[in-house]
Amino acid sequence: MIKVVFLGTNGWFDTETGNTVSILISTDKFYIILDAGNGIHKLSRYTTESKPTYLFLSHFHLDHVVGLHTLLLNKFPKGLYIIIHESYTKILNSIVDFPFTMPLDKLPFDTRVIQVPKDIPKLPFQAQFLDMTHSSLTLGIRLYLDGKIISYCPDTGYCQNAVTLAKNTDLLITECALKPGEENPKWPHLNPEYAARIALESGAKKLVLTHFDAKNYPDLKSRVDAEVVAKKIFQNTIASMDCLEVEV
């Protein structure tokens, strides 16, 4: 059984509805973390076993990396492996460094960087990465884990790459920054209708919406309203909230 915990579900900034985006996937052999918004500070509550930990950073907008300074709350006895696009290596080394926080090479646990695409063969699980449609280079990921498929489409407009990553997936996790009916071609993101359309067209089994823009979704009721809208297109949709647990 795979357990997915939504540590942070906000986009842009923290509010009383939750922390910025971070998702934990727990398998028999690994912990895999999707993005490092402020929600990642809750990680140690759920990582009680000694397993290698892989942290995937989709891109470097602050709401996806602002929690990196809390890595010191964890021990990572089997090592921490940070997965990024190779073009972001210098940015990672600048953010996780003085004067902002402890540098990667000074952390009290083994930390290594896996650069996509060249280091993909080093991963101990199968993964596919595709570019999303966003204002800066953003990767989506498709994971093959314990006989299941989990797909994560972070900040993106509707695009064929998202449908490809989501094809026949057991769990599709997409962002949902825009309000129902809202479109913004200058700042590509998904509304609940487009997220549900990706799930429907791809043949996904379950859709979880996350990364709710904190301004567009000021309370949890607005998330429930987005879920209702999405369900009209794709019935098996859940609007995430911080600390939601989903089994796959």
DORO-75200 format. One line per 3 residues: their letters; for each residue x negated, y, z of N, C-alpha, C. Coordinates in nm, 4 decimals, decimal comma. Each point is the difference from the previous one (the first is absolute). Last residue first. Example, Ala and Ser with C-alpha at 12.3 -4.5 7.8 and 13.67 -1.06 7.14 Angstrom:
DORO-75200
sa) -1,2850 -0,2250 0,7080 -0,0820 0,1190 0,0060 0,0770 0,1090 0,0730  -0,0290 -0,5720 -0,0070 0,0890 0,1190 0,0000 -0,0900 0,1200 0,0000
***
This chain:
DORO-75200
vev) 0,3233 0,4541 -0,2052 -0,0011 -0,0383 -0,1417 -0,0262 -0,1511 -0,0096  0,1842 0,4092 0,3790 -0,0640 -0,1276 -0,0260 0,0134 -0,0350 -0,1476  -0,0039 0,4807 0,3047 0,0643 -0,0778 -0,1061 -0,0789 -0,1271 -0,0195
elc) 0,0693 0,4533 0,3652 -0,0710 -0,1233 -0,0333 0,0815 -0,0800 -0,1011  -0,0527 0,5465 0,2039 0,0807 -0,1035 -0,0650 -0,0882 -0,1190 -0,0331  -0,1533 0,4255 0,1891 -0,0006 -0,1249 0,0764 0,0991 -0,1040 -0,0517
dms) 0,0912 0,4864 -0,1730 -0,1221 -0,0402 0,0698 0,0245 -0,1219 0,0888  0,3071 0,0345 -0,4184 -0,0204 0,0900 0,1132 -0,1229 -0,0497 0,0747  0,2598 -0,0827 -0,5265 -0,0891 -0,0285 0,1129 0,0059 0,1096 0,1058
ait) 0,3706 -0,1997 -0,3597 -0,0737 0,1235 0,0280 -0,0849 -0,0233 0,1242  0,1907 -0,3709 -0,3698 -0,0086 0,0437 0,1388 -0,0751 0,1325 0,0045  0,2781 -0,3583 -0,3795 -0,0869 0,1146 0,0295 0,0068 0,0343 0,1477
nqf) 0,2270 -0,3291 -0,3587 -0,0876 -0,0427 0,1098 -0,1068 0,1066 0,0280  0,3265 0,0645 -0,3562 0,0682 -0,0252 0,1263 -0,0945 -0,0277 0,1160  -0,0281 0,3090 -0,4428 -0,0693 -0,1218 0,0425 0,0430 -0,0308 0,1425
ikk) 0,2291 0,3447 -0,2190 -0,0756 -0,0488 -0,1155 -0,0669 -0,1329 0,0305  0,2449 0,2264 0,3295 0,0955 -0,0011 -0,1109 -0,0649 -0,0512 -0,1280  -0,2525 0,0751 0,3980 0,0716 -0,1271 -0,0007 0,1047 -0,0079 -0,1101
avv) -0,2473 0,4049 0,0897 -0,0807 -0,1017 -0,0677 0,0747 -0,1320 -0,0125  0,2055 0,3509 0,2435 -0,0098 0,0350 -0,1427 -0,0759 -0,1075 -0,0765  0,0201 -0,0406 0,4656 0,1325 -0,0225 -0,0579 -0,0012 0,0278 -0,1503
ead) -0,3871 0,1023 0,2473 0,0175 -0,1442 -0,0127 0,1330 -0,0332 -0,0657  -0,0863 0,4461 0,1106 -0,0801 -0,0409 -0,1159 0,0125 -0,1500 -0,0243  0,2022 0,1733 0,3850 0,0728 0,0461 -0,1183 -0,0746 -0,0395 -0,1279
vrs) -0,2102 -0,0774 0,4065 0,1100 -0,0950 -0,0175 0,0824 0,0381 -0,1231  -0,3335 0,2968 0,1275 -0,0594 -0,1222 -0,0551 0,1079 -0,1057 -0,0253  0,1220 0,3962 0,2131 -0,0269 0,0270 -0,1411 -0,0668 -0,1193 -0,0673
kld) 0,0782 -0,0111 0,4647 0,1245 -0,0145 -0,0756 -0,0232 0,0228 -0,1487  -0,3454 0,0747 0,3194 0,0134 -0,1389 -0,0426 0,1288 -0,0234 -0,0783  -0,2392 0,4835 -0,0197 0,0512 -0,0859 0,1069 0,0200 -0,1400 -0,0558
pyn) -0,1723 0,3581 -0,2707 -0,0286 0,0554 0,1326 0,0479 -0,0865 0,1164  -0,1360 -0,0128 -0,5329 0,0686 -0,0957 0,0883 -0,0255 0,0407 0,1456  -0,1816 0,2627 -0,3495 0,1210 -0,0486 -0,0665 0,0833 -0,0918 0,0883
kad) -0,4196 0,1647 0,1558 0,0902 0,1134 -0,0216 0,1314 -0,0453 -0,0616  -0,3483 -0,3140 0,0737 0,0500 0,0488 0,1292 0,0928 0,1199 -0,0137  -0,0757 -0,4191 -0,3453 -0,0484 0,1370 0,0163 0,0639 0,0627 0,1235
fht) -0,0737 -0,5231 -0,0532 0,1093 0,0975 -0,0131 -0,0562 0,1399 0,0270  -0,1934 -0,4849 -0,0372 -0,0593 0,1287 -0,0413 0,1115 0,1004 -0,0310  0,1756 -0,4867 -0,0563 -0,0798 0,0640 0,1046 -0,0579 0,1297 -0,0541
lvl) 0,3582 -0,4633 -0,1060 -0,0350 0,1389 -0,0288 -0,0809 0,0560 0,1162  0,0936 -0,5187 -0,1993 -0,0059 0,0843 0,1189 -0,0485 0,1380 -0,0413  0,2245 -0,4775 -0,2423 -0,0598 0,1328 -0,0113 0,0032 0,0690 0,1350
kka) 0,0265 -0,5374 -0,2409 0,0372 0,0933 0,1068 -0,0751 0,1305 -0,0196  -0,0196 -0,3413 -0,3347 0,0965 -0,0635 0,0894 0,0493 0,0949 0,1098  -0,1693 0,1080 -0,5320 -0,0450 -0,0109 0,1391 0,1097 -0,0635 0,0857
gse) -0,0290 0,1148 -0,4957 0,0435 -0,1264 0,0578 -0,0513 -0,0225 0,1409  -0,0440 0,3918 -0,3139 -0,1132 -0,0906 0,0214 0,0417 -0,1372 0,0494  0,3094 0,3659 -0,0726 -0,0623 -0,0336 -0,1280 -0,1115 -0,1029 0,0152
lai) 0,2199 0,1668 0,3912 0,0948 -0,0723 -0,0858 -0,0679 -0,0470 -0,1285  -0,2462 0,2724 0,3013 0,0280 -0,1313 0,0594 0,0892 -0,0839 -0,0906  -0,0827 0,4451 -0,1271 -0,1227 -0,0793 -0,0118 0,0229 -0,1408 0,0540
raa) 0,3483 0,3055 0,0604 -0,0114 -0,0381 -0,1415 -0,1245 -0,0843 -0,0229  0,0665 0,1934 0,4232 0,0893 -0,1145 -0,0207 -0,0052 -0,0494 -0,1440  -0,2405 0,3892 0,1034 -0,0587 -0,1125 0,0721 0,0830 -0,1266 -0,0209
yep) 0,1689 0,4012 -0,1710 -0,1115 -0,0509 -0,0795 -0,0689 -0,1168 0,0682  0,3500 0,2123 0,2338 0,0522 -0,0605 -0,1220 -0,1129 -0,0594 -0,0848  -0,0939 0,2503 0,3984 0,0463 -0,1373 0,0256 0,0532 -0,0695 -0,1247
nlh) -0,3767 0,3558 -0,0848 0,1210 0,0121 0,0801 0,0544 -0,1412 0,0205  -0,5312 0,1531 -0,1096 0,1226 -0,0751 -0,0225 0,1130 0,0516 0,0873  -0,4406 0,2762 -0,2248 0,0364 -0,0861 0,1114 0,1274 -0,0738 -0,0373
pwk) -0,3728 0,4005 -0,2149 0,0689 -0,1283 -0,0182 0,0157 -0,0800 0,1292  -0,0447 0,5080 -0,1576 -0,0526 -0,0657 0,1205 0,0623 -0,1390 0,0071  0,1077 0,2820 -0,3600 -0,1290 0,0611 0,0317 -0,0659 -0,0647 0,1223
pne) 0,4433 -0,1246 -0,1586 -0,1049 -0,0472 -0,0902 -0,1374 0,0579 0,0316  0,4525 -0,0930 0,2794 -0,1003 0,1058 -0,0010 -0,1176 -0,0445 -0,0868  0,5551 -0,1191 0,1846 -0,1126 -0,0303 -0,0874 -0,0957 0,1185 0,0006
egp) 0,4680 -0,2259 0,2891 -0,1030 0,1010 -0,0214 -0,1081 -0,0513 -0,0948  0,3901 -0,2538 0,1759 0,0294 0,0877 -0,1125 -0,1074 0,1014 -0,0325  -0,0187 -0,1958 0,4813 0,0848 -0,0567 -0,1054 0,0313 0,1043 -0,1073
kla) -0,4456 0,1037 0,2491 0,1384 -0,0214 0,0426 0,0797 -0,0677 -0,1113  -0,5432 -0,0625 0,0563 0,1027 0,0912 -0,0503 0,1385 -0,0375 0,0508  -0,3951 -0,2580 0,1059 -0,0207 0,1364 0,0482 0,1114 0,0954 -0,0403
cet) -0,1346 -0,5167 0,0332 0,1314 0,0605 -0,0268 -0,0042 0,1434 0,0504  -0,3398 -0,4787 -0,1267 0,0229 0,1296 0,0615 0,1402 0,0500 -0,0365  -0,0942 -0,5301 0,0162 -0,0215 0,1207 -0,0800 0,0156 0,1238 0,0863
ill) -0,0568 -0,5777 -0,0016 -0,0021 0,1181 0,0865 -0,0270 0,1201 -0,0893  0,1730 -0,5446 -0,0522 -0,0458 0,1220 -0,0656 0,0129 0,1153 0,0986  -0,0149 -0,5727 0,0096 0,0266 0,1248 0,0711 -0,0616 0,1151 -0,0779
dtn) 0,0048 -0,4230 -0,1967 0,0852 -0,0358 0,1143 0,0367 0,1232 0,0812  -0,1038 0,0107 -0,5414 -0,0641 0,0034 0,1305 0,0990 -0,0392 0,1108  0,0232 0,0458 -0,5147 0,0338 -0,1209 0,0766 -0,0642 -0,0049 0,1382
kal) -0,1746 0,3998 -0,2555 0,0657 -0,1097 -0,0704 0,0144 -0,1243 0,0873  -0,2079 0,4576 0,0794 0,1124 -0,0517 0,0778 0,0617 -0,1259 -0,0590  -0,3623 0,2518 -0,2057 -0,0463 -0,0446 0,1318 0,1103 -0,0712 0,0778
tva) 0,1170 0,1942 -0,4150 -0,0916 -0,1129 -0,0184 -0,0487 -0,0536 0,1341  0,2610 0,3914 -0,0053 0,0827 -0,1166 -0,0336 -0,0872 -0,1236 -0,0149  -0,2201 0,4040 0,0619 0,0701 -0,0375 0,1237 0,0868 -0,1229 -0,0238
nqc) -0,2188 0,1894 -0,3692 -0,0949 -0,0688 0,0882 0,0639 -0,0424 0,1309  0,2413 0,2642 -0,3162 -0,0041 -0,1415 -0,0337 -0,0976 -0,0762 0,0878  0,2459 0,4402 0,1916 -0,0947 -0,0324 -0,1065 -0,0024 -0,1507 -0,0221
ygt) 0,2146 0,4557 0,3157 0,0363 -0,1252 -0,0658 -0,0987 -0,0244 -0,1136  -0,2180 0,2844 0,3655 0,1253 0,0112 -0,0703 0,0363 -0,1363 -0,0570  -0,3115 0,0566 0,4463 0,0110 -0,0199 -0,1437 0,1352 0,0469 -0,0502
dpc) -0,3057 -0,1442 0,4742 0,0424 0,1230 -0,0670 -0,0015 -0,0134 -0,1522  -0,0296 -0,4700 0,1992 -0,0016 0,1250 0,0762 0,0322 0,1176 -0,0917  0,0836 -0,5400 -0,0045 -0,0069 0,1111 -0,0952 0,0083 0,1295 0,0796
ysi) -0,0898 -0,5603 0,0802 0,0069 0,1325 0,0623 -0,0215 0,1058 -0,1065  0,1282 -0,5705 0,0775 -0,0423 0,1097 -0,0871 0,0252 0,1331 0,0687  -0,0521 -0,5743 0,0903 0,0415 0,1281 0,0570 -0,0577 0,1103 -0,0876
ikg) 0,0971 -0,5724 -0,0068 -0,0507 0,1189 -0,0677 0,0576 0,1232 0,0686  -0,1183 -0,5573 0,1443 0,0954 0,1096 -0,0178 -0,0670 0,1161 -0,0742  -0,2237 -0,4084 0,1528 0,1076 -0,0418 -0,0876 0,1080 0,1044 -0,0240
dly) -0,3896 0,0953 0,2685 0,0698 -0,1161 0,0576 0,1207 -0,0418 -0,0833  -0,1750 0,4234 -0,1926 -0,0368 -0,0389 0,1358 0,0851 -0,1175 0,0472  -0,1351 0,3860 -0,4046 0,0430 -0,1396 0,0005 -0,0490 -0,0618 0,1300
lri) 0,1012 0,5355 -0,1879 -0,0733 -0,0948 0,0824 0,0619 -0,1387 -0,0084  -0,0376 0,5194 -0,2510 0,0818 -0,1218 0,0018 -0,0838 -0,1078 0,0673  -0,0030 0,5843 -0,0352 -0,0622 -0,1307 0,0206 0,1050 -0,1102 0,0015
glt) -0,1261 0,5587 -0,1715 0,0946 -0,0929 0,0593 -0,0659 -0,1365 0,0083  -0,2309 0,5160 -0,0295 0,0110 -0,1410 -0,0337 0,1196 -0,0630 0,0702  -0,1696 0,5199 -0,1795 0,0637 -0,0770 0,1064 0,0153 -0,1439 -0,0473
lss) -0,2139 0,5264 -0,1380 -0,0150 -0,1435 -0,0209 0,0509 -0,0771 0,1217  0,2290 0,4629 -0,0613 -0,1407 -0,0397 0,0046 -0,0064 -0,1510 -0,0155  0,4172 0,2004 -0,0342 -0,0781 0,1205 -0,0271 -0,1496 -0,0231 0,0089
htm) 0,3292 -0,4072 -0,1438 0,0001 0,0961 0,1097 -0,0913 0,1172 -0,0366  0,1695 -0,5189 -0,1471 0,0185 0,1316 -0,0621 0,0130 0,1043 0,1097  -0,2915 -0,4778 0,0305 0,1331 0,0548 0,0110 0,0071 0,1354 -0,0721
dlf) -0,3399 -0,4494 -0,0720 0,0182 0,1426 0,0262 0,1481 0,0336 0,0102  -0,1920 -0,4922 0,1304 0,0363 0,0803 -0,1169 0,0173 0,1450 0,0424  -0,1919 -0,5327 0,1755 0,0081 0,1445 0,0228 0,0354 0,0697 -0,1304
qaq) 0,0062 -0,5231 0,2678 0,0009 0,0755 -0,1256 0,0211 0,1470 0,0329  -0,1810 -0,4877 0,2662 0,0656 0,1302 0,0011 -0,0101 0,0637 -0,1375  -0,1103 -0,4793 0,3346 0,0226 0,0545 -0,1331 0,0774 0,1312 0,0101
fpl) -0,3542 -0,1775 0,3786 0,1375 -0,0259 -0,0436 0,0168 0,0648 -0,1371  -0,4026 0,0482 0,2416 0,0294 -0,1407 0,0261 0,1450 -0,0385 -0,0317  -0,3563 0,3848 -0,2219 0,1170 -0,0163 0,0868 0,0305 -0,1481 0,0195
kpi) -0,3444 0,1755 -0,2948 -0,0416 -0,0207 0,1389 0,1177 -0,0220 0,0946  0,0394 0,1105 -0,4779 -0,0356 -0,1411 0,0250 -0,0442 -0,0290 0,1429  0,0988 0,4565 -0,1379 0,1193 -0,0848 0,0176 -0,0371 -0,1468 0,0227
dkp) -0,2831 0,4152 -0,0805 -0,0158 -0,0938 0,1111 0,1207 -0,0923 0,0206  -0,0271 0,3484 -0,3500 -0,1191 -0,0844 -0,0112 -0,0134 -0,1048 0,1091  0,3505 0,3695 -0,1042 0,0231 -0,1434 -0,0264 -0,1210 -0,0914 0,0189
vqi) 0,0762 0,2664 0,3594 0,0803 -0,0500 -0,1116 -0,0354 0,0820 -0,1240  -0,2707 -0,1131 0,4857 0,0353 0,0959 -0,1031 0,0730 -0,0687 -0,1161  -0,1106 -0,0608 0,5548 0,0232 -0,0778 -0,1215 0,0541 0,0950 -0,1056
vrt) -0,2916 0,0424 0,4927 0,0873 0,0606 -0,0992 0,0059 -0,0893 -0,1226  -0,1008 -0,0800 0,5641 -0,0497 -0,0055 -0,1366 0,1047 0,0590 -0,0950  -0,1578 -0,0768 0,5610 0,0893 0,0685 -0,0931 -0,0629 0,0005 -0,1389
dfp) -0,0397 -0,2160 0,5435 -0,0479 -0,0115 -0,1373 0,1028 0,0594 -0,0960  -0,0314 0,1944 0,4942 0,0392 -0,1271 -0,0595 -0,0481 0,0019 -0,1448  -0,0148 0,3879 0,2999 -0,0483 -0,1125 0,0803 0,0512 -0,1361 -0,0477
lkd) -0,1317 0,4719 -0,2842 0,1136 -0,0638 0,0661 -0,0461 -0,1267 0,0720  -0,2677 0,2932 -0,2877 -0,0155 0,0107 0,1447 0,1159 -0,0659 0,0767  -0,0359 0,0466 -0,4863 -0,1119 -0,0830 0,0434 -0,0290 0,0092 0,1497
lpm) 0,3551 0,2588 -0,2064 0,0236 -0,1427 -0,0209 -0,1134 -0,0853 0,0555  0,0768 0,4775 0,2298 -0,0313 -0,0514 -0,1337 0,0206 -0,1516 -0,0094  0,2768 0,3320 0,3371 -0,1171 -0,0873 -0,0022 -0,0262 -0,0519 -0,1405
tfp) 0,2576 0,4567 0,0076 0,0149 -0,1205 0,0805 -0,1288 -0,0807 -0,0072  0,0368 0,4552 -0,1722 0,1401 -0,0357 0,0164 0,0211 -0,1179 0,0940  -0,4083 0,2491 -0,1851 0,0448 0,0307 0,1358 0,1421 -0,0473 0,0299
fdv) -0,2706 -0,3336 -0,1817 -0,0087 0,1248 0,0744 0,0248 0,1165 -0,0962  0,2270 -0,4465 -0,1500 -0,1364 0,0460 0,0249 0,0063 0,1220 0,0907  0,3385 -0,2303 -0,3157 -0,0372 -0,0814 0,1161 -0,1475 0,0265 0,0288
isn) 0,1633 0,2439 -0,3538 0,1060 0,0117 0,1008 -0,0353 -0,0773 0,1264  -0,2916 -0,0202 -0,3757 0,0036 0,1371 0,0509 0,1024 0,0159 0,1121  -0,0494 -0,4095 -0,2386 -0,1184 0,0213 0,0829 -0,0084 0,1418 0,0553
lik) 0,3520 -0,1099 -0,2992 0,0121 -0,0804 0,1222 -0,1174 0,0271 0,0931  -0,0195 0,1947 -0,4233 0,1003 0,0663 0,0835 0,0176 -0,0755 0,1311  -0,2824 -0,1849 -0,3277 -0,0609 0,1179 0,0614 0,0984 0,0722 0,0916
tys) 0,1617 -0,3724 -0,2481 -0,1002 -0,0393 0,0995 -0,0618 0,1199 0,0707  0,3475 -0,0504 -0,3684 0,0274 0,0656 0,1276 -0,1068 -0,0286 0,1061  0,0257 -0,1910 -0,4513 -0,0211 0,1441 -0,0148 0,0193 0,0757 0,1310
ehi) 0,0812 -0,4771 -0,0480 -0,1416 0,0332 0,0066 -0,0278 0,1501 -0,0104  0,4466 -0,2001 0,2225 -0,0491 0,0142 -0,1364 -0,1425 0,0523 0,0062  0,1450 -0,2795 0,4208 0,0296 0,1278 -0,0645 -0,0375 -0,0074 -0,1475
iiy) 0,0287 -0,2896 0,5100 0,0170 -0,0156 -0,1442 0,0419 0,1341 -0,0604  -0,2612 -0,2088 0,4652 0,0814 0,1102 -0,0520 0,0003 -0,0068 -0,1517  -0,0881 -0,3327 0,4523 -0,0344 0,0159 -0,1406 0,0955 0,1033 -0,0606
lgk) -0,1921 -0,2033 0,5089 0,0964 0,0856 -0,0692 -0,0520 0,0240 -0,1413  -0,0914 -0,4052 0,4151 -0,0390 0,0984 -0,0996 0,1161 0,0760 -0,0604  0,0045 -0,3283 0,3652 -0,0363 -0,0699 -0,1235 -0,0308 0,0975 -0,1134
pfk) 0,1367 0,1565 0,4337 -0,1095 -0,0951 0,0265 -0,0450 -0,0778 -0,1234  0,2786 0,4458 0,1252 -0,0285 -0,0682 -0,1265 -0,1138 -0,1011 0,0157  0,2184 0,3563 0,3075 -0,1278 -0,0700 0,0115 -0,0423 -0,0687 -0,1301
nll) 0,3102 0,4746 0,1306 0,0040 -0,1423 -0,0307 -0,1402 -0,0608 0,0090  0,1126 0,4697 0,0422 0,0895 -0,0630 0,0974 -0,0012 -0,1521 -0,0118  -0,2318 0,3000 -0,3030 -0,0747 -0,0329 0,1214 0,0869 -0,0594 0,1107
lth) 0,1701 0,1785 -0,4175 -0,0527 -0,1351 -0,0144 -0,0737 -0,0463 0,1252  0,2130 0,4396 -0,1064 0,0433 -0,0858 0,1108 -0,0496 -0,1432 -0,0139  -0,0702 0,3555 -0,3258 -0,0806 0,0287 0,1194 0,0421 -0,0849 0,1195
lgv) 0,2327 -0,0105 -0,4242 -0,1272 -0,0733 -0,0015 -0,0831 0,0240 0,1252  0,4484 0,1846 -0,1522 -0,0179 -0,0837 0,1189 -0,1327 -0,0734 0,0065  0,1540 0,2797 -0,3704 -0,0243 0,0848 0,1171 -0,0215 -0,0815 0,1275
vhd) 0,1062 -0,1298 -0,4787 -0,1328 -0,0265 0,0577 -0,0248 0,0723 0,1321  0,4013 0,0285 -0,2863 -0,0375 -0,1402 -0,0171 -0,1340 -0,0342 0,0658  0,1974 0,4428 -0,0211 0,0976 -0,0817 0,0728 -0,0281 -0,1499 -0,0149
lhf) -0,2708 0,3352 -0,2308 -0,0243 -0,0112 0,1436 0,1001 -0,0891 0,0732  -0,1620 -0,0888 -0,5022 0,0832 0,1042 0,0587 0,0025 -0,0235 0,1510  -0,2392 -0,2862 -0,3222 -0,0545 0,0763 0,1117 0,0783 0,1266 0,0330
hsl) 0,1089 -0,5377 -0,1965 -0,0558 0,1269 -0,0483 -0,0327 0,0847 0,1222  0,1084 -0,4613 0,0486 0,0520 0,0181 -0,1352 -0,0540 0,1264 -0,0663  -0,1978 -0,3486 0,3738 0,0334 0,1416 -0,0083 0,0402 0,0308 -0,1433
fly) -0,0503 -0,4565 0,3420 0,0136 0,0512 -0,1359 0,0433 0,1461 0,0053  -0,2461 -0,3835 0,3387 0,0740 0,1261 -0,0038 -0,0022 0,0548 -0,1423  -0,0833 -0,4901 0,2947 -0,0202 0,0708 -0,1260 0,0916 0,1217 -0,0039
tpk) -0,2300 -0,3848 0,3711 0,0994 0,1037 -0,0253 -0,0375 0,0780 -0,1257  -0,0896 -0,5164 0,2717 -0,0522 0,1085 -0,0836 0,1120 0,0971 -0,0355  0,0659 -0,2598 0,4537 0,0049 -0,0278 -0,1438 -0,0736 0,1116 -0,0739
set) 0,1732 -0,1712 0,5123 -0,1291 0,0329 -0,0593 0,0004 -0,0425 -0,1467  0,4396 0,1632 0,3086 -0,0836 -0,1145 -0,0357 -0,1297 0,0487 -0,0640  0,3586 0,2944 0,1306 -0,0426 -0,0674 0,1226 -0,0879 -0,1217 -0,0271
tyr) 0,2434 0,4378 -0,2183 -0,1142 -0,0798 -0,0456 -0,0647 -0,0681 0,1194  0,3723 0,3094 0,0347 0,0447 -0,1125 -0,0815 -0,1140 -0,0898 -0,0467  -0,0434 0,4111 0,2631 0,1153 -0,0654 0,0628 0,0341 -0,1316 -0,0695
slk) -0,3381 0,3050 -0,1635 -0,0462 -0,0951 0,1021 0,1144 -0,0684 0,0741  0,0805 0,3501 -0,3365 -0,0473 -0,1273 -0,0528 -0,0330 -0,1014 0,1082  0,1634 0,4811 -0,0102 0,0738 -0,1065 0,0689 -0,0559 -0,1385 -0,0309
hig) -0,1559 0,4074 -0,2090 -0,0436 0,0009 0,1404 0,0702 -0,1076 0,0817  0,0962 0,1031 -0,4642 -0,1013 -0,1021 0,0226 -0,0505 0,0008 0,1448  0,3151 0,3219 -0,1964 0,0583 -0,1228 0,0535 -0,1026 -0,1061 0,0335
nga) -0,0963 0,4242 -0,2226 -0,0067 -0,0019 0,1466 0,0625 -0,1241 0,0634  -0,1726 -0,0709 -0,4944 0,0597 0,1172 0,0621 -0,0033 -0,0144 0,1518  -0,1928 -0,2952 -0,3783 -0,0456 0,0341 0,1355 0,0506 0,1368 0,0430
dli) 0,0807 -0,4617 -0,3818 -0,0144 0,1423 0,0291 -0,0182 0,0283 0,1492  0,1029 -0,4729 -0,0764 0,0259 0,0828 -0,1171 0,0069 0,1449 0,0444  -0,2276 -0,4876 0,1930 0,0643 0,1276 0,0312 0,0126 0,0803 -0,1286
iyf) -0,0794 -0,5402 0,1837 -0,0146 0,0925 -0,1124 0,0808 0,1251 0,0333  -0,2260 -0,4748 0,2459 0,0825 0,1189 0,0154 -0,0284 0,0892 -0,1208  -0,0603 -0,5627 0,0230 -0,0441 0,1386 -0,0115 0,1008 0,0972 0,0582
kdt) 0,0475 -0,4938 -0,0205 -0,1455 0,0182 -0,0023 -0,0460 0,1444 0,0115  0,4692 -0,1523 0,0018 -0,0698 -0,0994 0,0819 -0,1488 0,0314 0,0136  0,2879 0,4255 -0,0910 0,0075 -0,1339 -0,0575 -0,0733 -0,0970 0,0919
sil) 0,2200 0,5347 -0,0035 -0,0700 -0,1024 0,0773 0,0236 -0,1369 -0,0628  0,0242 0,5643 -0,1156 0,0408 -0,1332 -0,0445 -0,0846 -0,1014 0,0762  0,1446 0,5572 0,0556 -0,0829 -0,1150 0,0349 0,0633 -0,1275 -0,0541
isv) 0,0080 0,5694 -0,1049 0,0741 -0,1263 0,0026 -0,0974 -0,1136 0,0296  0,0815 0,5845 -0,0109 -0,0941 -0,1092 0,0193 0,0801 -0,1280 0,0217  0,0861 0,5835 -0,0752 0,0139 -0,1372 -0,0481 -0,1189 -0,0913 0,0319
tng) 0,1707 0,4200 0,3178 -0,0274 -0,0157 -0,1421 -0,0420 -0,1438 -0,0315  0,3287 0,0793 0,4165 -0,1348 0,0385 -0,0404 -0,0173 -0,0160 -0,1508  0,4941 0,0982 0,2464 -0,1084 -0,0964 -0,0125 -0,1329 0,0626 -0,0351
tet) 0,4348 0,2120 0,1233 0,0438 -0,1205 -0,0711 -0,1124 -0,1015 -0,0153  -0,0565 0,4376 0,1941 0,0626 -0,0918 0,0947 0,0516 -0,1258 -0,0698  -0,3931 0,2156 -0,2554 0,1132 0,0645 0,0667 0,0550 -0,0986 0,1025
dfw) -0,4665 0,0826 -0,3609 0,0728 -0,0675 0,1072 0,1171 0,0848 0,0476  -0,1860 0,0396 -0,5143 -0,0414 0,0297 0,1368 0,0867 -0,0766 0,0991  -0,0492 -0,1093 -0,4983 -0,0402 0,1380 0,0193 -0,0464 0,0293 0,1427
gnt) 0,3186 -0,4257 -0,0789 -0,0909 0,0626 -0,0931 -0,0229 0,1441 0,0422  0,1524 -0,4610 0,3028 0,0171 0,1362 -0,0512 -0,0958 0,0285 -0,1138  0,0215 -0,4042 0,2811 0,0911 -0,0020 -0,1148 0,0288 0,1389 -0,0560
glf) -0,3392 -0,3636 0,3303 0,0366 0,1391 -0,0251 0,0773 0,0067 -0,1294  -0,0973 -0,4215 0,1761 -0,0576 0,0769 0,1105 0,0355 0,1482 -0,0099  0,2023 -0,4799 -0,1707 -0,0083 0,1369 -0,0508 -0,0424 0,0915 0,1150
vvk) -0,0691 -0,5478 -0,1113 0,0394 0,0988 0,1003 -0,0229 0,1396 -0,0575  0,0488 -0,5583 -0,1505 -0,0331 0,1346 -0,0456 0,0549 0,0990 0,1023  -0,1376 -0,5631 -0,0411 0,0729 0,1072 0,0675 -0,0510 0,1342 -0,0498
im) 0,0219 -0,5526 -0,1682 -0,0679 0,1279 -0,0051 0,0867 0,1036 0,0700  -0,0521 -0,5731 0,0155 0,0833 0,1198 0,0000 -0,0871 0,1252 0,0000
***
